[in-house]
Each structure stands twice: as structure tokens, then as C-alpha cells.
Amino acid sequence: MNLIILQGLLIPFLGTVLGAVCVFFLRQQLNIKLQKALSGFAAGVMIAASVWSLLIPSMNQAAQNGMGRLSFIPAAGGFCIGILFLLFLDLVIPHMHLNETVEGPKSHLSKTTMMLLAVGLHNIPEGMAVGIVYAGWVSGSASISSSAALALAVGIAIQNFPEGAIVSMPMHANGLSKRKAFLYGTLSGAVEPVAGIITILLSSFIIPVMPYLLSFAAGAMMYVVVEELVPDMAEQEGEQHSNIGTIMFMLGFSLMMVLDVVMG
């Protein structure tokens, strides 16, 4: 069982690493349309994961706990708290958004640091989500199976692949070597297994409030989608309107939905 959990926690991190590897094979700067497509795909995956892997299990588990028609309360409450928590962190932790650019060679170090803070900050809820779901499976929850937990891990790994590329390639384009850009891109995803492990270790405290934590993770992930990915897929300065982000959103959402239903 411990090996299964470890594999589940490392799968999303592997997605980030594979995305960061792109810096060795692609051009220095991501094509604008490609970045829109990757952001749209990631947004679709995260929204579907939030609904099928987190919010629905939250309501199902609350119903099993005897809340009946009030099972929406943990889902709605935790969802709002998750969004507000990420909003708070966004306000107090200095970072740059994925669609921001800072020019000038003197800003390379600070820009790299702020990008890592941004991605690391937004990877925390994804690591928590995987940890919470695996903690629910270990506890014997009937609403969470090992295959459902694996589906969430795989879905987040798919979403992390473009994220790894979006982080590492601009760093290389702004002056970092390919090796350093790859290293920083990889480090941006390291927070996920750490957050997952901490969540598992706290599972004895988590189980009684599992419905709230599942929806909390969903809210935190949705904040990332609304705050970062949707603006990035929909608007680029100097670029004509394109529907590529919307199309890739559709594909990402459908893929994650299918994964969760088939594997869950």
C-alpha cells in the first residue's frame, strides 16, 4: 500500500519533469498560440478533476456521514475557503503571474524567484488534492477507490506537463542556461509530492473533515484556473483573438472526465 501511495504522489511530479525537459528540444520561446493551447488544456483538466475527483466525492462522503440533503454544505463551504485561502496567499507572497513578463537582464534572478514562487504556490493545492484522496482511500472510504486516486494523479500529471514547459522555457529565453531552466522547472513541481506526503502524515486528523478538505482542494485548484490559466489562454498582448485555448480546454476537460469515470 505504501508503494502505491508513493507512486501516486510522484506521478504528478513526473509530469512536471517531462514538461521541463522540453527546454532541451524546443525553441527558446514558446509560440503564443502553443502557450494558449497548453494553458487551455491544463485549465480543462483541472476543472474536471475538481468536479469529478474532489467535489462529487466530497458530497458523497458527506451523505454517507448522515448529512443527507445537506451534503452540499461541506462541498460549498470548503470550496469557498479554498479559493479565499489561495487569494490570501496570492496577496501576501510576492510572485509574478504566468502571463506577466519583466524585461531587462538585471531582473533575471528576481524574475526566476518570483516565477518559482508562483508555480510552487499554485502546486500546493494539487499536491494536497492527491494526498487527501489517497488518505481517503487508505481510510476505507467507500466513495474513494485506489483507481480514482490514480486517475486524479494521472490527470494532474497531464496538466503539469504543459506547466513544466511554460515555466522552464521562458526562463531559458530570458538568459538562463538550458540546464538551469530545466532544474528550476523541475523544482517548481517538487512541492507537490511534499504537500501530498504531509497531507498523508496528517491523515488521522484529516479523516473526520475529509468532505471539507476535498472541496477545499477543489476550490484552491479552481482559483489557479480562474486567476492564471484562463487569462493566459484567452488574452495575449499583440496577438489576434484565437479559439485554440477554448478547443484545448474542451479536450483537457473531456480527457480528465473520461479518466475519472473509467478509472473511478
C-alpha positions as CSV (number, residue, x, y, z in Angstrom):
1,M,0.0,0.0,0.0
2,N,2.8,2.4,0.9
3,L,4.4,1.8,-2.6
4,I,1.1,2.5,-4.3
5,I,0.7,5.8,-2.4
6,L,4.3,6.8,-3.2
7,Q,3.8,6.1,-6.8
8,G,0.6,8.2,-6.8
9,L,2.3,11.1,-5.2
10,L,5.3,11.0,-7.6
11,I,3.2,10.7,-10.8
12,P,2.2,14.4,-10.9
13,F,5.8,15.4,-10.2
14,L,6.9,13.3,-13.2
15,G,4.5,15.3,-15.4
16,T,6.3,18.5,-14.4
17,V,9.8,17.0,-15.1
18,L,8.7,15.8,-18.5
19,G,7.4,19.2,-19.3
20,A,10.6,20.9,-18.2
21,V,12.6,18.5,-20.5
22,C,11.0,20.4,-23.4
23,V,13.6,23.2,-22.9
24,F,16.2,20.9,-24.4
25,F,14.2,20.2,-27.6
26,L,12.1,23.2,-28.4
27,R,12.9,26.8,-29.3
28,Q,13.9,29.4,-26.7
29,Q,10.4,30.9,-26.5
30,L,7.0,29.2,-26.6
31,N,4.9,30.2,-29.5
32,I,2.0,32.3,-28.3
33,K,-0.7,30.0,-29.8
34,L,1.0,27.0,-28.3
35,Q,1.1,28.6,-24.8
36,K,-2.6,29.4,-25.2
37,A,-3.3,25.8,-26.1
38,L,-1.3,24.4,-23.2
39,S,-3.0,26.8,-20.7
40,G,-6.4,25.9,-22.1
41,F,-5.7,22.2,-21.9
42,A,-4.4,22.5,-18.3
43,A,-7.5,24.5,-17.3
44,G,-9.8,21.9,-18.7
45,V,-8.0,19.1,-16.8
46,M,-8.1,21.0,-13.5
47,I,-11.7,21.9,-13.7
48,A,-12.8,18.3,-14.5
49,A,-10.5,17.0,-11.7
50,S,-12.0,19.5,-9.3
51,V,-15.6,18.4,-10.1
52,W,-15.3,14.6,-10.5
53,S,-12.4,13.8,-8.3
54,L,-13.0,16.2,-5.4
55,L,-16.4,17.9,-5.2
56,I,-18.6,14.9,-6.1
57,P,-16.7,12.6,-3.7
58,S,-17.0,15.4,-1.0
59,M,-20.8,15.4,-1.3
60,N,-20.9,11.6,-1.5
61,Q,-18.9,11.2,1.7
62,A,-20.9,13.9,3.5
63,A,-24.1,11.9,2.5
64,Q,-22.5,8.7,3.9
65,N,-21.8,10.6,7.1
66,G,-25.5,11.2,7.5
67,M,-25.9,14.7,6.2
68,G,-28.5,13.7,3.6
69,R,-29.7,16.7,1.6
70,L,-27.3,19.0,3.5
71,S,-24.3,17.2,1.9
72,F,-23.7,20.3,-0.2
73,I,-22.6,22.2,2.9
74,P,-19.1,20.8,3.2
75,A,-18.7,21.0,-0.6
76,A,-19.7,24.6,-0.8
77,G,-18.0,25.7,2.4
78,G,-14.7,24.0,1.7
79,F,-14.8,25.2,-1.9
80,C,-15.1,28.9,-0.8
81,I,-12.5,28.5,1.9
82,G,-10.0,27.0,-0.7
83,I,-10.5,29.9,-3.1
84,L,-10.1,32.5,-0.3
85,F,-7.0,30.8,1.1
86,L,-5.3,30.9,-2.3
87,L,-6.4,34.5,-2.7
88,F,-4.8,35.3,0.7
89,L,-1.5,33.6,-0.3
90,D,-1.5,35.4,-3.6
91,L,-1.8,38.7,-1.8
92,V,0.9,38.1,0.9
93,I,3.5,36.2,-1.2
94,P,5.3,38.2,-3.8
95,H,5.3,36.4,-7.2
96,M,4.6,37.0,-10.9
97,H,1.7,35.6,-12.8
98,L,2.3,33.2,-15.7
99,N,1.3,35.7,-18.3
100,E,3.4,38.5,-17.0
101,T,6.8,39.4,-18.5
102,V,9.6,41.5,-17.0
103,E,12.3,42.7,-19.3
104,G,15.9,43.6,-18.6
105,P,18.9,41.4,-17.7
106,K,19.1,42.8,-14.2
107,S,15.8,41.2,-13.4
108,H,16.7,37.6,-14.2
109,L,17.3,36.4,-10.6
110,S,14.2,38.1,-9.2
111,K,12.1,37.1,-12.1
112,T,13.2,33.4,-11.7
113,T,12.5,33.5,-8.0
114,M,9.1,35.1,-8.5
115,M,8.1,32.6,-11.2
116,L,9.2,29.7,-8.9
117,L,7.1,31.2,-6.0
118,A,4.1,31.5,-8.3
119,V,4.2,27.9,-9.6
120,G,5.2,26.5,-6.3
121,L,2.4,28.3,-4.6
122,H,-0.2,27.0,-7.1
123,N,1.2,23.5,-7.0
124,I,0.4,23.2,-3.3
125,P,-3.3,22.5,-3.7
126,E,-2.6,19.9,-6.4
127,G,-0.3,18.0,-4.1
128,M,-2.8,18.4,-1.2
129,A,-5.6,17.1,-3.5
130,V,-3.7,13.9,-4.3
131,G,-2.7,13.4,-0.7
132,I,-6.2,13.9,0.5
133,V,-7.7,11.5,-2.0
134,Y,-5.1,8.8,-1.1
135,A,-5.7,9.4,2.6
136,G,-9.4,8.9,1.9
137,W,-8.7,5.6,0.1
138,V,-6.4,4.4,3.0
139,S,-9.1,5.2,5.5
140,G,-11.5,2.8,3.7
141,S,-13.9,5.5,2.3
142,A,-16.4,3.8,0.0
143,S,-16.6,7.0,-2.2
144,I,-12.8,6.9,-3.0
145,S,-11.1,3.9,-4.7
146,S,-7.4,3.4,-5.5
147,S,-8.2,3.7,-9.2
148,A,-10.0,7.0,-8.6
149,A,-7.0,8.3,-6.7
150,L,-4.7,7.2,-9.5
151,A,-7.0,8.9,-12.1
152,L,-6.5,12.2,-10.2
153,A,-2.8,11.7,-10.0
154,V,-2.6,11.0,-13.7
155,G,-4.8,13.9,-14.6
156,I,-2.7,16.3,-12.6
157,A,0.4,14.9,-14.2
158,I,-1.1,15.6,-17.6
159,Q,-1.8,19.1,-16.5
160,N,1.7,19.5,-15.1
161,F,3.3,18.6,-18.4
162,P,2.5,21.9,-20.1
163,E,3.1,23.8,-16.9
164,G,6.6,22.5,-16.7
165,A,7.2,23.7,-20.2
166,I,5.6,27.1,-19.5
167,V,7.9,27.6,-16.6
168,S,11.3,26.3,-17.9
169,M,11.2,27.7,-21.5
170,P,10.7,31.4,-20.7
171,M,13.5,31.1,-18.1
172,H,15.8,29.9,-20.8
173,A,14.6,32.6,-23.2
174,N,15.4,35.2,-20.5
175,G,19.0,34.2,-20.2
176,L,19.3,31.0,-18.0
177,S,21.1,28.0,-19.4
178,K,19.0,25.0,-20.5
179,R,20.2,23.0,-17.6
180,K,19.3,25.7,-15.0
181,A,16.0,26.3,-16.7
182,F,15.3,22.6,-16.5
183,L,16.3,22.4,-12.9
184,Y,14.1,25.3,-11.9
185,G,11.2,23.9,-13.9
186,T,11.7,20.6,-12.1
187,L,11.9,22.3,-8.7
188,S,8.7,24.1,-9.3
189,G,6.9,20.7,-9.2
190,A,8.8,19.4,-6.1
191,V,6.3,21.0,-3.8
192,E,3.5,18.6,-4.9
193,P,4.8,15.3,-3.5
194,V,6.0,17.2,-0.4
195,A,2.5,18.6,0.1
196,G,1.0,15.2,-0.6
197,I,3.3,13.4,2.0
198,I,2.5,16.0,4.7
199,T,-1.2,15.5,4.0
200,I,-0.9,11.7,4.3
201,L,1.0,12.1,7.6
202,L,-1.8,14.2,9.0
203,S,-4.4,11.7,7.8
204,S,-5.6,10.8,11.3
205,F,-6.7,14.5,11.7
206,I,-7.9,14.7,8.1
207,I,-10.4,11.8,8.0
208,P,-13.1,13.4,10.2
209,V,-13.2,16.5,8.0
210,M,-12.5,14.8,4.7
211,P,-15.5,16.2,2.8
212,Y,-14.4,19.8,3.7
213,L,-10.8,19.1,2.7
214,L,-11.7,17.5,-0.7
215,S,-13.7,20.6,-1.6
216,F,-11.0,22.9,-0.2
217,A,-8.5,21.4,-2.6
218,A,-11.1,21.8,-5.4
219,G,-11.5,25.5,-4.5
220,A,-7.8,26.1,-4.4
221,M,-7.3,24.4,-7.8
222,M,-10.2,26.4,-9.3
223,Y,-8.6,29.6,-8.1
224,V,-5.5,28.8,-10.1
225,V,-7.6,28.1,-13.2
226,V,-9.5,31.4,-12.9
227,E,-6.6,33.6,-11.8
228,E,-3.8,32.2,-14.1
229,L,-4.8,29.7,-16.8
230,V,-8.0,31.3,-18.2
231,P,-6.4,34.8,-18.6
232,D,-3.4,33.2,-20.2
233,M,-5.4,31.1,-22.7
234,A,-7.7,33.9,-23.6
235,E,-5.6,37.0,-23.9
236,Q,-2.1,37.7,-25.3
237,E,-0.8,41.2,-26.0
238,G,-0.3,41.9,-29.7
239,E,-2.0,38.7,-30.8
240,Q,-5.3,38.4,-32.6
241,H,-8.1,36.5,-30.9
242,S,-7.8,32.8,-31.2
243,N,-10.1,29.9,-30.2
244,I,-7.2,27.4,-29.7
245,G,-7.4,27.8,-25.9
246,T,-11.1,27.0,-25.9
247,I,-10.7,24.0,-28.1
248,M,-7.8,22.6,-25.9
249,F,-9.9,23.3,-22.8
250,M,-12.6,21.1,-24.2
251,L,-10.1,18.3,-24.9
252,G,-8.5,18.6,-21.5
253,F,-11.8,18.6,-19.7
254,S,-13.1,15.6,-21.7
255,L,-9.9,13.6,-21.1
256,M,-9.9,14.1,-17.4
257,M,-13.7,13.4,-17.2
258,V,-13.2,10.1,-19.1
259,L,-10.2,9.2,-16.9
260,D,-12.1,9.7,-13.7
261,V,-15.2,7.9,-14.8
262,V,-13.4,4.9,-16.4
263,M,-10.8,4.5,-13.6
264,G,-13.0,5.6,-10.7
